[in-house]
Every structure is written in structure tokens, then in C-alpha cells.
Amino acid sequence: MDYEHQDRAPSPGSPAAYLHLVDNRSSHQSQILLPLWHKEIFKIGRDPNFNTLAIDDDADLMVSRNHCEVYVIEYEPTVNHIYVRDRKSSNGTFVNDQLIGRGPEITAGYLLQDGDFTVVQEHPPPRHELTSLQLGECELFAHRYQVTERRLGQGAEAAVCLANEVSTGKQLVCKIVNLDKLQGRNAQEDIRRKFQEADILRQLRHPNILPYVDAITSPHTLYTFTELASGGDLMSFLFRHGQAKEFDARIIIRQVVRGLCYLHEKGIVHRDLKPENILLAYSPKIAYHRVMLSDFGISAIHHCNRMTTNAGTTAYQAPEFMRSGQSHTSAVDIWSLGVVATILLAAEHHDEDLNRMDDDEIERYVRDLFHSLPRQPSLNAYDFVWMCLQRDPSQRMTAHEAQEHEWLCTPARHLKFFRLLDRRIMSYWKPHDKLKPMPWELPCLI
């Protein structure tokens, strides 16, 4: 099976890629080219009622009724990641002869690379070229992890690459920080923050927090390994779905709130909550969402309820970030939660600076925005957002109060479904039994 990638920004009528299916069972190996669309999930199985491609002549029953699916996660108009995911099949789904999933458990998607299913494209996926020093360092732990040059993300201070765990063949994410590039007056503080992010993740065990796997450090580089969220982030979810159905938004926000409750109970404030840092564990389908918080690079462990450094992405920052020297508490995360909920419900990034408005202006803006939508959010949704977007931090609800808000708990039949979903999420989540060790220190290769 091949796929041919569209390397330019797609027009509304063009597919993201093409699936080139080859039937190896026939002597002439019949072939067919099928489009893979951005917002659709291409399903393969025997049942014609539930699959895009129905394999109806499988006499040996090697293909399950609902076998596997292929889908696109769009991070930017020209950056697409193609995943394949098993759908609890009996005989399993394989990539390059490696089993990537088999029933009865829900499995994560597998990110396809060059060579998987013979990937053919004019311009390959984004790459991150490791330095000669980093290549040498990676050789020192190559028996445990293989770091590829397939770039999943790029920041000012770090690159995020696809990696593989040697013992299991599992795909991971490796965040690579070049410590030598952190220079200037704040270099030591920047380095401290990078190690703090890894250390915070190392100590967290919760289904709504991105699972930490390992960290390896040298005098020049920090490598942090986490699980791969094959459902993309909340921004790619919005690219795919547009305005979320309110019920779906409640499922997502409810899990974000649970993650915040866990962090705040441990005295940790995220301080950079935004759609790009909210990940979907398995699939872009809402039924399989386990929502996870990520990117703790500017998190802070607050003591005596006081933190005063500026942090976070401006559009999601609470008003107190705008006032130099004002103390910050966990309430800054609740403000960001309100902005994220507004974007989910309205499917748009506002240009207005909510954190510069007064309470009356915020109330009027949110009310008018919700009233302008084709699917108007409920009064409970409006109240939830309003209780997050209070200029006075002391007037915002806490994460625990958000968890008990009527929007996330009523009516009773919805709460029953949410709790059923919680149990299903917990049944597939496997926490680490022990606290992960401190980062493995490599020798200096220079």
C-alpha cells in the first residue's frame, strides 16, 4: 500500500494524499488509487456498512469486519501527518511486518514515514538534521532509543522528532534541546526551565497528562522522551471539525479540567494552556479521545501562592500577566481554560485581547459571539466560560469548582455517559508502577 502526498496547500476540492492499494492475493496484483481527504477517516474492513473500503472477497477471513483506518492530522496547511490505526482487529495490523495493533484494546495510531507503505511524495515530510555531536550522543543510547530525523514540531529552543523504543518497537516523541544555543543573560535560567519541564513530567502520573518515558542528558543536549499522541492536538482537531459540537466540547474540556485539578493539587501551575498543548492520545475521533496536557516548559511550582515571572502565550494569558509584579496563582490556568473553551465552541481565534477588556466588555463580547453562531452554545456553556474569564483572579472558579460546574455534570444522563467514558479511559491507561529515574547522564564527547 502506497500513499502519494500533496505537498502544496490543498484547495478545498483536493485530497491530502492518495492511497495506492495493491491486492497481493491475485496473480496480477490488482491496484487501485483512492483519495485520502483531510477531514475524513478512511476505514478498511469487511463490513460495507461501516468502511470506506470493504474487503468483501476475503475467503480466509484475514480481514476483520472493522480492521484498520488511515487518517490525516493537519498541523499547518502544508504539514500533514498520515497515521494508520488498528480497529481491534482479530489478526492485527502490520507496518513493515511489525505488528502495530490488535484487539481487544484501543491502540494508538502509527505515524507513517518514508519507506512505510512505500511513501512517495515530491517533497518529503519536515526533517530535523541532527548535529554531528547529537548523532554521536544518540549512538550511546541507540540500544534503547532510535531518534529519527522526522520532525514533528519546531520551536525557538527545541526540535521535536519521532523516535522508536528498541525493546518494544513503540513510536515515541523525542524533544531535543540544544543547550549550547541557550546563551545570553538568562542562559542559566533557560537551562533550568528545560530540566524542570522534564522533571515535572517525570513525577506526574495521570491519564490526562502526557506520559513521560525517559530523559537523557549530556553537557550539550537534553533529550526528553514522551508517548506519541497519534490523535494530534486540539488545534488540528479544530482544523478537522471546525466548530465543535457542544457535547464534544464538554467531553474535551472535562478532561482538561481533570488534568488541571491533578496539577493544582500537586502545587503545579501550567501557565501555557492553549490548543497546541492539549493532545489527543489515540485518534481524531471523539469516541476514542483521551485528552492530555503537555508542554510544561514554563510551568511553575508555586510556594506561598506567589509567582511573578511573565509566561505563556499572549492570547491565552490572564490579565494579571499584563501587570508587572502582580502575584500569579493557579487561577491563571482557569483564565486560559475559558479562552480554550470559547475557541472550541466558536471555532475561531478572536483578534480581541480579552485580557485587556474590563468585565463588562468581556461579558458583551462572549455573549455576542455565542449569539452569532449557527449552533448557539447553551446558557450553562456561557456561564462556564464567564466564570473562567473573570478579571479578578479571586472571582474565577477553581479547577475543582469547574469540575463540578453544571455544564460538565448535568443532565444526569450526560454525567452517566461521561463517567462511563472515564472508566473506559482508565481501563486503557497503564500508569507506571514506580517513579521514573532521574535523567541518564551521557559523557561529554567533545
Secondary structure, DSSP 8 states (H G I E B T S, - for coil): -EEEE--S---TTS-SEEEEEE-TTSTT--EEEEEE-TT--EEEES-TTS-SEE----TT--S-TT-EEEEEEEEETTEEEEEEEE-S-SS-EEETTEEEE-TTS----EE--TTTT-EE-SS-S-B----HHHHHHHHHTTTTEEEEEEEEEE-SSEEEEEEEETTT--EEEEEEEEGGG--STTHHHHHHHHHHHHHHHHH---TTB--EEEEEE-SSEEEEEEE--TT-BHHHHHHHHSS--HHHHHHHHHHHHHHHHHHHHTTEE----SGGGEEESS-SSGGG--EEE---TT-EE-BTTB-----S-GGG--GGGGSTT----THHHHHHHHHHHHHHHH-S---S-GGGS-HHHHHHHHHHHHHTSSS---HHHHHHHHHH--SSGGGS--HHHHHTSHHHH-SHHHHHHHHHHHHHHHHH----SS-----EE-----
